[in-house]
Amino acid sequence: MSYVDDYKRSMSDFEGFWRDQASSIEWFTQPETIFSDGRWFVDGELNTSWLALDYHVQNGRADQDALIYDSPVTQTKRRYTYQELLDAVSQAAGALARAGVVKGDRVVIYMPMVPEAVIAMLACARLGAIHSVVFGGFAAPELASRIDDAEPRLLITASCGIEFDRVIPYKPLVDDALGLSGHNVERVVYLLREQCEISLSGREVSWSEFVEGATPADALPVAATDTLYILYTSGTTGRPKGVVRDHGGHAVALRYSMSLVYGVRPGDVFWSASDVGWVVGHSYIVYAPLLTGCTTILFEGKPVRTPDAGAFWRIISDYGVNIFFTAPTAFRAVRKEDPDAMLLKDYTLCSLRTLFLAGERTDPSTYEWLVDILGVPVVDHWWQTETGWPIASSPIGAETLPMKSGSASFPMPGFDVRILGADHQEQARGTEGDVVIRLPLPPGCLPTVWRDHERFDASYTRHHPGFYHTGDGGYFDEDGYLFIMGRTDDVINVAGHRLSTGEMEEIVAAHPAVAECAVIGIEDADKGQVPVGLTVLKDGVNIDHATLQSELVAMVRAQVGGIANFKRSLVVQRLPKTRSGKILRQVMRKIVDDQAYEPPATIDDPAILDEIRTRLVDEGVGLIALRSE
């Protein structure tokens, strides 16, 4: 395999290239039409659950571990062979069918990192039903908005999640979400966990009762273009966007990515320390490893604190992990706890071949620290919820290329990445601009937004006609390495999670003391970015600033969830605006990006917060005044 040859052919003969890649998976009906009207493999038939399970059982992997569950927060470890996982998924699919779920129906899954979440996903895929997994840390309004948009027949959840040593009851959140939602969910299935006992009534049923006695269901052939799942991502408004993923392109792209990007072989142990509620969990905890015949690890907890900063090393050592994938945030926390990597001495990491980082830009010091302590390739790569697999990386499966700190390396085959200016013209090497991808997007990427193709066009294809607009800014250097510098819209990246500042602004603005506000992302050494609210109070309002901040934090947590990490709010006398009264959020972001402070500081330092406040207001308003003159 040659990266350069693959890339060139994917540009000059994209249909022939992807026809060859499609031959790497087993189809019920082999596709003849590779690409038509924006869709891939349109006349092919397959089933993703069958490819992930039945295929391997029938080809000698029945007794190989498919899924290893490790939960330090519950002191539980469990292994599923491919045969055992197939049996559990088939029975769960039978239970869904018995409950009336048919091809095309939606099922919302709101669960912690437990095996039943994976089983539910694969069971939906087996029937051709569409799953929509909602991250278990989201608050009731976020869950309700997704229920209203997806309109599921069933909701599958759990009695609780566990964060560090804290039990988070899910039932009150689910009850509130169902009360807020205008859509009627027919049945709610609860996985009952001993850490939180609940009572069930009416349409509620336990997971064990739901699956008990169900006749195992065979995999149903579905069209390659049929929807496998909907995954909601934050937009620049409070309304989430339902990213659609289809069966055919998804399976082909993920299988190819495991070979080219990650250098993975069947039988390898692959660990992605993410959550099934995010795209990384969909692609590289559940689907890609199982499609490839790997052993995948499902870890419940925060590795840095469950039980200690050595949790990463323990998992790699205990299970012989070959490829590890996580966010830079996690390793910044590990480094903070154990800067000299003394805990590494307690474990054997000889199985580890490569470490992959994604979800946010990796700071050079963390990257260099990892290279130094691990002695294996450390690959910083870049992709999005919308693409489903890496846009840019070092192609470890083809060749080992020199890496540059802070770079996502090179575009992967199928992704024709360009840097465009505001005039839609391509930028010279070294010049920053909008990172875009020439259409059509390769297989595995979103073909549309759920039930709203107009929003798909408005969000992704109109800004630069003929191109997919990633919403990120960046540049190619003189050697052709791609550097991603951050978002150009109102979405911020908090510890690898994309969140809308616009949604937070709506919540902050609803406080009775607030006249106007802005929420912007501030660089932070630990989280990558964190939101900070700037508020102007109404005339005559007398409220203690600490009290206001506490109330605003509680409001955002209740509406979005703790994942927003909204903990800081500054009261200011004015906000920088245009003459027409528009708040200049991009100006404020630019002022802060010009370094009001130096890493590795975090903005929890009161002096840094004061400096940010002063620069945002004084320099921002001063800049506007100069422009007006």
C-alpha positions in Angstrom: 0.0 0.0 0.0 1.3 3.4 -0.9 -0.2 6.6 0.5 0.9 8.7 -2.4 -0.5 6.3 -5.0 -3.8 5.9 -3.1 -4.2 9.6 -2.7 -3.5 10.4 -6.4 -5.9 7.7 -7.6 -8.6 8.8 -5.2 -8.4 12.2 -6.8 -8.1 11.2 -10.5 -10.3 8.0 -10.5 -12.4 8.3 -7.3 -15.1 5.8 -8.5 -12.5 3.1 -9.4 -10.6 3.7 -6.2 -13.6 3.3 -4.0 -14.8 0.3 -6.0 -11.6 -1.4 -5.0 -12.0 -0.4 -1.4 -15.6 -1.7 -1.4 -14.3 -5.2 -2.2 -12.7 -5.3 1.3 -16.1 -6.0 2.9 -18.7 -8.7 2.3 -21.8 -7.5 0.5 -25.2 -9.2 0.3 -25.5 -7.5 -3.1 -22.3 -6.2 -4.6 -22.7 -2.5 -5.8 -22.4 -1.8 -9.5 -23.1 1.9 -9.2 -20.3 3.4 -7.1 -21.4 7.0 -6.9 -24.6 8.7 -8.0 -26.3 12.0 -7.0 -24.1 12.5 -3.9 -24.5 9.0 -2.6 -22.2 6.0 -2.5 -22.7 2.4 -3.5 -26.4 3.1 -4.3 -27.4 -0.4 -5.5 -25.5 -2.4 -2.9 -27.0 -4.3 0.0 -25.3 -5.3 3.2 -25.8 -5.2 7.0 -23.3 -3.5 9.3 -24.2 -5.7 12.3 -23.6 -8.8 10.2 -20.3 -7.5 9.0 -19.2 -6.7 12.6 -20.3 -10.0 14.1 -21.6 -12.8 12.0 -18.9 -12.5 9.3 -16.1 -13.0 11.9 -18.0 -15.9 13.7 -18.3 -17.6 10.3 -14.6 -17.0 9.5 -12.9 -18.4 12.5 -13.1 -15.7 15.2 -16.0 -17.0 17.2 -13.8 -17.5 20.3 -11.7 -14.4 20.0 -12.5 -11.5 22.4 -14.6 -8.9 20.5 -15.4 -6.6 23.5 -13.6 -6.1 26.8 -15.5 -4.1 29.4 -13.3 -2.5 32.1 -15.1 -0.3 34.7 -13.0 0.8 37.7 -15.9 2.9 38.9 -17.9 -0.3 39.5 -15.0 -2.7 39.9 -16.3 -4.7 37.0 -14.5 -6.5 34.2 -16.2 -8.6 31.5 -15.2 -10.1 28.2 -17.4 -11.0 25.2 -16.2 -13.3 22.5 -17.5 -12.6 19.0 -19.9 -15.5 19.4 -21.1 -14.2 22.8 -21.5 -10.7 21.5 -23.4 -12.0 18.4 -25.8 -14.0 20.7 -26.5 -10.9 22.9 -27.0 -8.6 19.9 -29.3 -11.1 18.1 -31.5 -11.5 21.2 -31.6 -7.7 21.7 -32.6 -7.3 18.1 -35.3 -9.9 18.6 -36.6 -7.9 21.6 -36.7 -4.7 19.5 -38.6 -6.5 16.8 -41.0 -8.0 19.4 -41.6 -4.4 20.6 -42.6 -3.4 17.1 -39.4 -1.8 15.9 -38.9 -2.1 12.1 -36.5 -0.9 9.5 -36.3 2.9 9.5 -37.7 3.3 13.0 -35.5 5.4 15.4 -34.2 4.3 18.8 -32.6 6.8 21.1 -29.9 5.4 23.4 -29.0 7.4 26.4 -26.5 5.3 28.4 -23.2 5.3 30.2 -20.2 3.3 28.9 -21.7 -0.2 29.5 -21.8 -3.2 27.1 -25.6 -2.9 26.8 -25.0 0.4 24.9 -22.9 -1.3 22.3 -25.4 -4.2 22.1 -28.3 -1.8 21.6 -26.5 0.0 18.8 -25.6 -3.2 16.9 -29.1 -4.6 17.6 -30.7 -1.6 15.9 -28.3 -1.9 12.9 -29.3 -5.6 12.7 -32.9 -4.7 12.0 -32.2 -1.7 9.8 -33.5 0.5 12.6 -31.7 3.9 13.1 -30.0 4.5 16.4 -29.3 7.9 17.9 -27.0 7.8 20.8 -27.1 10.8 23.2 -24.1 11.3 25.5 -25.1 10.4 29.0 -23.7 13.7 30.4 -26.2 15.9 28.6 -29.0 17.6 30.6 -32.7 17.0 30.1 -33.3 19.8 27.5 -30.5 18.5 25.3 -32.0 15.0 25.4 -35.5 16.4 24.8 -34.4 18.3 21.7 -32.9 15.1 20.2 -36.0 13.1 21.0 -38.2 15.7 19.2 -36.0 15.7 16.2 -35.4 12.0 15.9 -38.9 11.0 16.9 -37.9 7.5 18.3 -40.3 4.7 19.1 -38.1 3.6 22.0 -35.7 5.1 24.4 -33.0 2.8 25.9 -31.3 4.1 29.0 -30.0 3.2 32.5 -30.8 3.9 36.1 -27.6 5.8 36.4 -24.2 6.8 35.2 -21.1 7.0 37.4 -18.6 9.9 37.3 -15.5 9.3 39.5 -17.1 8.3 42.8 -20.4 10.1 42.1 -23.6 8.4 41.0 -25.7 10.4 38.5 -29.3 9.2 38.5 -30.6 9.1 34.9 -34.3 8.6 35.6 -35.0 12.2 36.8 -33.2 13.5 33.6 -35.2 11.1 31.4 -38.5 12.0 33.1 -37.8 15.7 32.6 -36.8 15.2 29.0 -39.9 13.2 28.2 -41.9 16.0 29.9 -40.3 18.7 27.8 -40.5 16.7 24.5 -43.5 17.0 22.3 -42.9 13.5 20.9 -44.5 10.4 22.5 -42.0 7.6 23.1 -43.8 4.3 23.2 -41.5 2.5 25.6 -38.6 3.3 27.9 -36.1 0.5 28.6 -33.9 0.9 31.7 -30.7 -1.0 32.4 -31.0 -1.4 36.2 -27.7 -0.9 38.0 -27.1 -1.7 41.6 -25.6 1.7 42.3 -29.0 3.3 41.8 -32.3 1.6 42.4 -35.5 2.9 40.7 -39.1 2.0 40.4 -40.6 1.4 37.0 -44.2 1.9 35.9 -46.4 2.4 32.8 -44.3 2.3 29.6 -41.1 1.6 31.5 -39.5 -1.8 31.5 -36.1 -3.2 32.7 -33.5 -4.3 30.1 -33.5 -7.8 31.5 -37.3 -8.1 31.2 -37.2 -6.5 27.7 -34.8 -9.0 26.2 -35.9 -12.1 28.2 -37.3 -14.8 26.0 -36.9 -12.9 22.8 -36.3 -14.9 19.6 -32.9 -14.0 18.2 -33.2 -12.0 15.0 -31.2 -12.5 11.8 -29.5 -9.5 10.1 -31.8 -7.8 7.6 -30.3 -6.8 4.3 -30.5 -3.0 3.9 -29.5 -0.6 1.1 -26.1 0.9 1.3 -27.7 4.3 1.3 -30.1 3.5 4.2 -29.4 5.4 7.4 -27.4 3.5 10.1 -27.5 6.2 12.7 -28.1 9.9 13.5 -25.6 11.6 15.7 -26.4 15.2 16.9 -23.7 17.8 16.9 -23.8 21.4 18.2 -24.5 24.0 15.6 -24.0 27.7 15.8 -27.5 28.0 17.2 -29.1 26.1 20.1 -30.8 23.6 17.8 -28.6 20.5 17.2 -27.8 19.1 13.8 -28.6 15.5 13.1 -25.6 14.1 11.2 -26.7 11.1 9.1 -24.5 8.1 8.5 -25.4 5.4 6.0 -24.5 1.7 6.1 -22.5 1.2 2.9 -20.1 4.2 2.8 -19.6 4.0 6.5 -18.5 0.4 6.5 -16.2 0.8 3.5 -14.6 4.0 4.8 -14.0 2.7 8.4 -12.5 -0.5 7.1 -10.2 1.4 4.9 -9.2 3.8 7.6 -8.2 1.0 10.0 -5.8 -0.3 7.4 -4.3 3.0 6.1 -4.6 5.4 9.0 -4.2 3.2 12.0 -2.2 0.3 10.6 -4.5 -2.2 12.3 -4.8 -5.9 11.5 -7.6 -8.4 12.4 -6.9 -9.7 15.9 -5.3 -6.5 17.1 -6.4 -4.9 20.4 -7.7 -1.4 19.7 -8.6 1.0 22.5 -10.3 4.4 22.0 -10.7 6.1 25.3 -13.8 8.1 24.3 -17.5 7.6 24.9 -20.1 6.0 22.7 -22.1 9.2 22.8 -19.5 10.9 20.5 -18.5 10.1 17.0 -15.1 8.7 18.1 -17.1 6.1 20.2 -19.3 5.3 17.2 -16.5 4.9 14.7 -13.6 3.6 16.8 -15.0 1.9 19.9 -17.9 0.1 18.2 -17.9 -0.1 14.4 -14.4 0.1 13.0 -12.7 -2.4 15.4 -15.5 -4.9 15.0 -15.7 -4.5 11.2 -12.0 -5.3 11.2 -12.1 -8.3 13.5 -10.2 -6.6 16.4 -10.7 -6.7 20.1 -12.2 -3.4 21.3 -12.1 -2.0 24.8 -15.0 -0.3 26.5 -13.7 1.7 29.5 -16.2 3.2 31.9 -14.7 6.2 33.8 -12.3 9.0 33.5 -8.8 7.3 33.1 -6.9 10.0 34.9 -8.9 9.7 38.1 -10.2 6.1 38.1 -8.3 5.2 40.1 -5.2 7.2 39.2 -3.1 8.7 36.5 -1.8 5.2 35.7 -5.1 4.0 34.4 -4.1 4.5 30.8 -0.9 2.4 31.3 -2.8 -0.3 33.3 -5.3 -0.9 30.5 -2.6 -1.0 27.8 -0.6 -3.4 29.9 -3.4 -5.7 31.1 -5.0 -6.2 27.7 -2.0 -5.9 25.3 -3.3 -2.8 23.5 -1.7 -2.4 20.1 -3.3 0.9 19.1 -4.4 3.6 21.5 -6.5 6.7 20.6 -7.6 9.5 22.9 -7.8 13.3 23.2 -4.8 15.5 24.2 -6.8 16.8 27.2 -6.5 13.4 28.9 -2.7 13.4 28.6 -2.4 16.9 29.8 -4.1 15.8 33.0 -1.9 12.7 33.2 1.2 14.8 32.8 0.0 17.2 35.5 -0.5 14.3 37.9 2.7 12.5 36.9 5.1 14.9 35.1 8.0 12.4 35.2 5.9 9.5 34.1 7.0 7.5 37.1 3.8 5.4 37.0 5.0 3.9 33.6 7.5 1.9 35.5 4.8 -0.3 37.0 3.5 -1.5 33.6 4.6 -3.2 30.5 3.7 -1.3 27.3 5.6 -3.5 24.8 2.4 -4.3 22.9 1.7 -0.6 22.0 2.7 0.3 18.4 1.1 3.7 18.0 -0.7 6.4 20.0 -3.2 8.6 18.1 -4.5 11.9 19.3 -7.6 13.8 18.0 -10.5 15.9 19.1 -8.5 19.1 19.6 -5.2 20.6 18.7 -2.3 19.0 20.6 0.0 21.5 22.2 3.7 20.9 21.3 4.9 20.4 24.9 2.4 17.5 25.5 3.2 16.0 22.1 6.9 16.1 22.8 6.4 14.7 26.3 4.5 11.7 24.9 7.1 11.0 22.2 9.8 11.1 24.9 8.1 8.8 27.4 6.5 6.2 25.0 9.1 5.7 22.3 6.4 4.9 19.7 4.9 7.0 16.9 2.5 9.7 18.3 0.1 10.7 15.6 -2.0 13.9 15.9 -4.8 13.6 13.4 -7.9 15.6 12.5 -11.5 14.8 11.6 -15.1 15.8 12.5 -18.4 14.3 13.6 -19.6 15.1 10.1 -16.8 13.1 8.3 -16.9 10.1 10.6 -13.2 9.2 9.9 -9.9 11.0 9.6 -9.6 13.9 7.1 -5.9 14.3 7.8 -3.3 12.1 9.4 0.0 10.3 9.0 -0.8 7.1 7.1 0.8 4.7 9.5 -0.6 1.7 7.7 1.2 2.6 4.5 4.4 4.3 5.6 5.9 6.2 8.5 6.4 9.9 7.5 8.2 12.5 9.5 5.7 14.3 11.9 5.5 17.9 12.9 4.2 19.0 16.3 0.9 20.8 15.9 0.2 19.4 12.5 -2.5 16.9 11.4 0.0 15.8 8.7 -1.5 15.1 5.3 -5.0 14.7 3.8 -6.2 11.2 3.5 -7.3 9.6 0.2 -10.7 10.9 -0.8 -10.3 14.3 1.0 -9.3 17.0 -1.4 -8.4 19.6 1.2 -7.9 23.3 0.2 -7.3 26.5 2.1 -9.6 29.3 0.8 -9.8 33.0 1.6 -12.9 35.1 2.0 -12.8 35.7 -1.8 -13.0 31.9 -2.4 -9.5 32.0 -3.8 -6.9 29.3 -2.8 -4.3 30.6 -0.4 -0.6 30.3 -0.8 1.4 27.9 1.4 1.8 29.4 4.9 -1.2 31.6 4.6 -4.1 30.9 6.9 -7.7 30.6 5.6 -10.8 28.5 5.7 -10.2 24.8 5.6 -12.5 23.2 3.0 -12.9 20.0 1.1 -13.7 19.8 -2.5 -17.0 18.0 -3.2 -18.0 15.2 -3.4 -17.0 14.0 0.0 -15.7 10.5 0.2 -17.7 7.5 1.5 -18.5 7.6 5.3 -19.2 11.3 5.4 -22.6 12.8 6.1 -24.8 13.0 2.9 -27.3 15.3 4.7 -28.7 16.5 8.0 -31.6 14.5 9.3 -34.8 15.6 7.6 -33.3 19.0 6.8 -31.2 19.1 3.7 -31.6 22.8 3.5 -29.8 23.1 6.7 -27.1 20.8 5.4 -26.5 23.2 2.4 -26.7 26.3 4.6 -24.2 24.9 7.1 -21.7 23.2 4.9 -21.8 24.0 1.1 -22.9 27.6 0.6 -20.1 29.4 2.2 -17.7 28.3 -0.5 -19.7 26.9 -3.5 -18.4 23.5 -4.6 -16.7 22.8 -1.3 -17.6 21.4 2.1 -16.9 24.1 4.7 -15.3 22.5 7.8 -15.7 25.6 10.0 -12.0 25.3 10.9 -9.2 27.7 10.0 -5.7 26.5 9.1 -2.9 26.4 6.5 -0.5 24.2 4.6 3.1 24.8 5.4 5.9 24.8 2.7 6.2 21.0 3.1 2.5 20.3 2.6 1.7 19.6 6.2 -1.8 20.7 7.3 -2.1 22.8 10.4 -5.6 23.2 12.0 -5.7 26.4 14.0 -9.3 26.3 15.5 -12.9 27.0 14.7 -14.0 30.0 12.7 -17.7 29.8 13.8 -19.3 29.9 17.3 -18.7 26.3 18.1 -15.9 25.7 20.7 -13.9 22.6 21.5 -14.1 21.8 25.2 -11.9 18.8 26.0 -12.5 17.4 22.6 -16.3 18.0 22.7 -17.9 20.5 20.3 -20.4 22.8 22.0 -22.3 25.9 20.9 -21.6 29.2 22.5 -24.8 30.5 20.9 -26.8 28.0 22.9 -25.0 29.1 26.1 -25.7 32.7 25.3 -29.4 32.1 25.1 -29.3 30.6 28.6 -27.2 33.4 30.1 -29.4 36.0 28.5 -32.5 34.6 30.1 -31.2 35.6 33.6 -33.4 38.5 34.9 -30.3 40.5 35.8 -28.6 40.3 32.4 -29.2 43.0 29.7 -26.9 41.5 27.1 -24.1 38.9 27.0 -21.5 37.1 24.9 -20.0 33.7 25.4 -16.7 33.0 23.8 -14.1 30.2 24.0 -10.9 30.9 25.8 -7.7 28.8 25.4 -7.1 26.8 28.5 -4.0 24.6 29.3 -6.1 21.7 30.6 -9.3 21.7 28.5 -8.1 23.2 25.3 -10.9 25.7 25.3 -13.4 26.7 28.0 -16.4 29.0 27.7 -16.4 32.4 29.5 -19.5 34.6 29.7 -19.3 38.4 29.5 -22.4 40.0 30.9 -23.7 43.5 30.9 -26.2 44.0 33.8 -29.6 45.8 33.4 -29.8 49.3 34.8 -30.6 49.4 38.5 -29.8 45.8 39.1 -27.9 45.2 42.3 -26.5 41.6 42.4 -23.3 40.3 43.8 -21.1 39.2 41.0 -20.2 35.9 42.7 -23.9 35.2 43.2 -24.6 35.9 39.5 -21.9 33.7 38.3 -23.1 30.9 40.6 -26.7 31.2 39.2 -25.5 31.4 35.6 -23.3 28.3 36.0 -26.3 26.4 37.5 -28.5 27.5 34.6 -26.1 26.3 31.9 -25.5 23.0 33.8 -29.2 22.4 34.0 -29.8 23.2 30.3 -26.7 21.8 28.7 -25.0 19.6 31.3 -21.7 19.7 33.2 -19.9 18.8 30.0 -20.2 22.5 29.0 -17.7 23.4 31.7 -19.3 26.8 32.0 -17.8 28.0 35.3 -16.7 31.6 34.7 -18.7 34.7 34.0 -17.4 38.3 34.0 -19.5 41.4 34.5 -18.4 44.2 32.1 -19.7 47.8 31.5 -20.0 47.3 27.7 -19.2 44.9 24.9 -17.4 45.8 21.6 -20.0 46.2 18.8 -20.4 47.4 15.3 -22.2 50.7 14.6 -25.3 48.7 13.9 -25.1 47.1 17.3 -23.8 43.6 16.5 -21.6 42.2 19.2 -18.1 41.5 17.7 -17.5 38.0 19.0 -14.8 37.3 16.4 -12.9 40.5 17.5 -13.0 39.3 21.1 -11.7 35.9 20.2 -8.9 37.4 18.2 -7.9 39.7 21.1 -7.7 36.7 23.4 -5.9 34.6 20.8 -3.2 37.3 20.6 -2.2 35.9 24.0 -3.4 37.7 27.1 -1.5 35.0 29.0 1.0 32.3 28.3 0.5 28.5 28.6 0.6 26.4 30.6 -1.6 28.8 32.7 -5.3 28.1 33.0 -7.9 30.8 33.2 -8.9 29.7 36.7 -6.2 32.2 37.8 -8.1 35.4 38.9 -5.4 37.6 37.6 -5.7 36.0 34.1 -9.5 36.5 34.2 -9.0 40.2 35.1 -6.5 40.6 32.2 -8.9 38.9 29.8 -11.7 41.2 30.9 -9.6 44.3 30.5 -8.3 43.3 27.0 -11.7 42.2 25.7 -13.5 45.4 26.7 -10.8 48.1 26.4 -9.0 46.9 23.4 -12.1 45.7 21.7 -14.0 49.0 22.0 -10.8 50.9 21.2 -10.3 48.8 18.1 -13.9 49.6 16.9 -13.3 53.3 17.7 -10.2 53.4 15.5 -12.0 51.6 12.7 -14.9 54.1 12.9 -12.5 57.0 12.5 
